[in-house]
């Protein structure tokens, strides 16, 4: 299985939602997440233009290009997620490969960014997605499996609306954060939803 279509979908979704990500990031941050998302999309497309089809190699290429193109704090974490996922996929396939990739991405971001669940960051969407991916490896249809992961990411993202920020600039103005979802968590939810819509019916148990 290759992930070309999924990455193309992620790049398109990040581009299409850049303005909304900027708006959300401007509430408590510096408002550059939309710009970062656009740069990540460009980096992903450049990686895809290489013609590489091997999943592990393509994830590495995406991570390296994102690191060089989107040199912001969030861009660095996204690059880390790709590179960490690449190390984890190894010889696994299908659902096991996806679960391993998401779990490694969470661990990589936590190690690099020093954030954990409940801190109101992208981890709050990514960690539930990883947990759902691991829990559903041997149950349900392919489409149901992907939907559960996507739903877990979205629910985690929505939960950030009531979380007090503990990381980054948002810590200084928690009253503005409450009631709005974390922009990084929204980015994760958007990206995973786009990827899984493209992958629907592809992953095997």
C-alpha positions as CSV (number, residue, x, y, z in Angstrom):
1,X,0.0,0.0,0.0
2,X,1.2,3.5,-0.8
3,X,0.0,6.7,0.8
4,X,0.3,9.1,-2.1
5,X,-3.4,9.8,-2.4
6,X,-3.7,10.4,1.4
7,X,-0.8,12.9,1.4
8,X,-2.2,14.7,-1.6
9,X,-5.5,15.0,0.3
10,X,-3.7,16.3,3.4
11,X,-1.9,18.9,1.4
12,X,-5.1,20.1,-0.3
13,X,-7.0,20.2,3.1
14,X,-4.2,22.3,4.7
15,X,-4.2,24.7,1.8
16,X,-8.0,25.0,1.8
17,X,-8.2,25.6,5.6
18,X,-5.2,28.0,6.0
19,X,-7.4,31.0,6.6
20,X,-9.4,29.3,9.4
21,X,-6.2,28.1,11.0
22,X,-4.8,31.6,10.9
23,X,-8.0,32.9,12.5
24,X,-7.9,30.4,15.3
25,X,-4.2,30.8,15.9
26,X,-4.7,34.6,16.1
27,X,-7.0,34.3,19.1
28,X,-4.2,33.4,21.5
29,X,-1.1,32.9,19.3
30,X,0.9,34.8,16.7
31,X,-1.5,33.9,13.9
32,X,1.1,32.2,11.7
33,X,-0.4,28.7,11.7
34,X,-2.2,29.2,8.4
35,X,1.1,30.2,6.8
36,X,2.8,27.2,8.3
37,X,0.0,24.9,7.0
38,X,0.5,26.3,3.5
39,X,4.3,25.7,3.7
40,X,3.7,22.1,5.0
41,X,1.4,21.6,2.0
42,X,4.0,22.8,-0.4
43,X,6.6,20.5,1.3
44,X,4.3,17.5,1.0
45,X,3.7,18.2,-2.7
46,X,7.4,18.5,-3.3
47,X,8.0,15.2,-1.7
48,X,5.3,13.6,-3.8
49,X,6.8,15.0,-7.0
50,X,9.9,12.8,-6.2
51,X,7.9,9.8,-7.4
52,X,8.8,7.9,-4.3
53,X,6.2,5.2,-3.5
54,X,7.7,3.4,-0.5
55,X,5.7,4.5,2.6
56,X,8.7,4.8,5.0
57,X,10.9,6.6,2.5
58,X,8.0,9.0,1.6
59,X,7.3,9.8,5.2
60,X,11.0,10.6,5.7
61,X,11.1,12.8,2.6
62,X,8.0,14.7,3.8
63,X,9.5,15.2,7.2
64,X,12.8,16.5,5.8
65,X,11.1,18.9,3.4
66,X,8.7,20.2,6.0
67,X,11.7,20.8,8.4
68,X,13.4,22.8,5.7
69,X,10.3,24.7,4.4
70,X,8.1,25.3,7.5
71,X,10.7,26.5,10.1
72,X,8.2,27.5,12.8
73,X,7.6,25.8,16.1
74,X,4.5,24.0,14.8
75,X,6.3,23.2,11.5
76,X,9.1,21.6,13.5
77,X,6.6,19.5,15.4
78,X,4.9,18.4,12.2
79,X,8.2,17.4,10.7
80,X,9.0,15.5,13.9
81,X,5.7,13.7,13.6
82,X,6.5,12.5,10.0
83,X,10.0,11.5,10.8
84,X,8.9,9.6,14.0
85,X,6.2,7.9,12.1
86,X,8.6,6.8,9.4
87,X,10.9,5.1,12.0
88,X,7.9,3.1,13.3
89,X,6.3,1.7,10.2
90,X,9.1,-0.7,9.4
91,X,7.8,-4.0,7.9
92,X,4.2,-3.6,9.2
93,X,1.3,-3.2,6.9
94,X,-2.3,-1.9,6.9
95,X,-3.9,-1.1,10.2
96,X,-0.8,-2.1,12.2
97,X,1.3,0.2,10.2
98,X,-1.1,3.1,10.7
99,X,-1.4,2.5,14.4
100,X,2.4,2.3,14.8
101,X,2.8,5.5,12.8
102,X,0.3,7.5,14.8
103,X,1.7,6.3,18.2
104,X,5.2,7.2,17.1
105,X,4.1,10.6,15.9
106,X,2.5,11.3,19.3
107,X,5.7,10.1,21.1
108,X,7.9,12.2,18.9
109,X,5.9,15.4,19.3
110,X,5.7,14.9,23.1
111,X,9.4,14.4,23.3
112,X,10.2,17.5,21.2
113,X,7.4,19.8,22.4
114,X,7.2,18.7,26.0
115,X,3.4,18.7,25.9
116,X,1.0,16.0,27.0
117,X,-2.7,15.3,26.8
118,X,-4.8,18.0,28.4
119,X,-2.2,20.7,27.7
120,X,-4.4,22.1,24.9
121,X,-2.1,21.3,21.9
122,X,-2.2,19.2,18.8
123,X,-1.5,16.2,21.1
124,X,-5.1,16.4,22.3
125,X,-6.3,15.4,18.8
126,X,-3.5,13.1,17.8
127,X,-3.3,11.0,20.9
128,X,-6.9,9.9,20.9
129,X,-6.5,9.1,17.2
130,X,-3.5,6.9,17.9
131,X,-5.4,5.2,20.7
132,X,-8.4,4.5,18.5
133,X,-6.1,3.2,15.8
134,X,-4.4,0.7,18.2
135,X,-7.7,-0.4,19.8
136,X,-9.4,-1.1,16.5
137,X,-6.7,-3.1,14.6
138,X,-8.7,-6.3,14.6
139,X,-12.3,-5.1,14.6
140,X,-14.8,-3.6,12.2
141,X,-14.8,-2.9,8.6
142,X,-12.0,-0.8,7.0
143,X,-14.2,2.3,6.6
144,X,-15.5,2.0,10.2
145,X,-12.0,1.7,11.4
146,X,-10.9,4.9,9.7
147,X,-14.0,6.7,10.8
148,X,-13.4,5.8,14.4
149,X,-9.9,7.2,14.2
150,X,-11.2,10.4,12.5
151,X,-14.0,10.8,15.1
152,X,-11.5,10.3,18.0
153,X,-9.3,13.1,16.6
154,X,-12.3,15.4,16.1
155,X,-13.6,14.7,19.6
156,X,-10.2,15.4,21.1
157,X,-10.0,18.6,19.1
158,X,-13.4,19.8,20.3
159,X,-12.4,18.9,23.9
160,X,-9.7,21.6,23.8
161,X,-12.4,24.2,23.8
162,X,-12.7,23.7,27.6
163,X,-9.0,23.2,28.3
164,X,-6.8,25.8,30.0
165,X,-3.7,26.3,27.9
166,X,-0.5,25.2,29.5
167,X,2.0,25.5,26.7
168,X,3.1,28.5,24.5
169,X,1.7,32.0,24.3
170,X,-1.8,31.0,25.0
171,X,-0.9,30.5,28.7
172,X,-0.8,34.3,29.2
173,X,-4.4,34.8,28.1
174,X,-6.4,31.7,29.0
175,X,-9.7,33.6,29.0
176,X,-9.4,34.1,25.3
177,X,-8.6,30.5,24.6
178,X,-11.7,29.0,26.4
179,X,-14.6,28.4,24.0
180,X,-12.3,28.1,21.0
181,X,-10.6,24.9,19.9
182,X,-6.8,24.8,19.8
183,X,-5.6,25.7,16.4
184,X,-3.0,22.9,16.3
185,X,-5.6,20.3,17.3
186,X,-7.8,21.6,14.5
187,X,-4.9,21.2,12.0
188,X,-4.5,17.6,13.1
189,X,-8.2,16.8,12.8
190,X,-8.4,18.4,9.4
191,X,-5.3,16.5,8.2
192,X,-6.4,13.1,9.5
193,X,-10.0,13.5,8.2
194,X,-8.7,14.3,4.7
195,X,-6.2,11.4,4.8
196,X,-8.8,8.9,5.9
197,X,-11.4,10.1,3.4
198,X,-8.8,9.4,0.7
199,X,-7.9,6.1,2.2
200,X,-11.4,4.8,2.7
201,X,-11.7,1.2,1.7
202,X,-7.9,0.9,1.2
203,X,-6.5,-0.2,4.6
204,X,-6.6,-3.9,5.4
205,X,-6.9,-5.6,8.8
